[in-house]
Amino acid sequence: MTKLNLNVRQIIIMVVIAAFALVFINACKRENYRESTTDDVNITGYLDRFPEKYSMMREIINRSGTSGYLGAYGKYTLFTPTNTAITDWLKAKGKATVADMSVEELKDVVRFHLLPDTVATNKFTDGKLPQLTLYGQYLQTGIVNQNGISSYIINRLAVITKSNIRVGNGIIHELDHVLLPATVTLAKSVEANSRYTYFAQALKETGFYDSLNVAQAAVKDTTRRFQTLILESDSALKAAGYATYSAFKSRYSKTGDPKNHADSLWLYMAYHISTGPSYTPDIITSPAIYTLAPKEIITTKFSSQKILLNEDEFNGVVEPGVEINRTFSDVTAANGVMHEVKKPFAIKVRVQSAVFFDVGDQPELRSNPKWRGAAAATIPLYANGLSNLNGLIFNDPSKLTQAQNYECVVVPNATRKYNSNDFLNLSMGANTQRAQWIELRTPMLVKGKYKVWICHAQNGSAPVFQIGVDIGRPGEQTLPNLVDFRQYLSSSGVGSSTAGLASADPLMLTNGFKRYMATTNDYEGTLRGQQQVNTSGWDQMVGRLAGTADIQTTDRHWIRFTIVGGGNSSSVTWLDMIHFIPVDDDQNYPRFSVTGDKFFRH
């Protein structure tokens, strides 16, 4: 044995370097492994150390000609089956030894078990791994419980029996089965399954069979190398009243040419296909699936352990969705993934209509007993640095402190008359210690062009905002008019009396302003009507036109408020409503009241 003679200074230097390296590694979000020379064995060296478990995988690597880079320095993750697993795999293929397999077959084995990055199990999610294998397909990860012990499972087949073996050029996970890549396309998979004869025929007649029958390596459009297909079984379609495929086709194909992109059958099938491989965890975490039907999306929802498609609330009415049948979902094909739904679903045809978004009416707020009660109250919009509302995003949650107000305020009998007696109080300002922008998720908007009105209470210390729609998302747009929350309404010389306001409405509208809260003159009726509307202070409740938004898809969207000026150290933003009104509709009515009643033009 070689004896090392180190002086105290050398020891100190080595300790400092080691400590620095440890801090650096732990500070990184992603695990880093050394690419330089190391005394640690690399992947092949580790397999050589344990021939009783890995000699057959080592032989596969040798015969495939891949030992060169797996024995060199780099960053890889190898899922290696044991000798027992490989013996069982060979037997299933009718082979006696590794030598009975061709070089290309063995190369594919290595490629499908190898990732070009280091991925420890703490980076696994319930779904596909973010990196493609060198074979060009994704691996799925999950959890399986065997005899009371939970283990990771890959592709619903191979259990990880030993994990996170760190070596000089990456990491190794041991498997009890050989992983099998999908070799059949989406189209062929559907055609071969007797559950889906209707869909197989429809794919052929609409032309989608051909586009779903192309191996992903041959697809020039990289966005379509993998696709997601949502299937409806024959039994589900029969239960919906389609006794035969002909009945199903006649219901949807109206042009006589199902390959015509205007034909309803073509659109029906296009609505069931999307680009990219979306496994169920991807669907759960994504608010929508963008389909091949032009400008048509499928909304997603996860509720009571069910994955629901197109379960939406539209104009205050909940529309039931369809549930994904998990037993027949997450089925990988050579060029994508397939899911099944329990009932048929089609594109929802909706007529564009105005949406009057009351920002104080959110599901999480409704569940609070203080919401819209008889007494004044505040309901926080955040806790522990996180938004309490799924439909509210702050640019920097670390700015949310108890010293500032981000809350829903319930204000019965206030001087300013808010719709339904509440509003969002937001401590936003130019001070970088405050939120610089927020985003609110809108109710469902039918595709089309809308004039967007920001309805707020005037405040002399409030900021000026730029309004954007779907910023950083498909279809993003910035609206042209700045919204200055310091501005009052002006009746342009009519005076402060509400009696003359009706004649001022057209001029205000021309200038991009409107009254959105009702006054006495908007109501014909009882004393109750007089009490619930503004009789004074009408000029402090401002409707400001931010611009026209061209909504491309029927969906819930995100509207962003970005500070571009104004405000001071005590600035506050009092946001009441956002109106999305089709460009050709009446922009002045309806008007609103403290009880939430609407007042229509009379």
Summary of the structure (lengths in Angstrom):
residues: 602
radius of gyration: 31.1
end to end distance: 100.7
largest distance: 102.8
contacts: 1815
relative contact order: 0.08
helix: 27%
strand: 30%
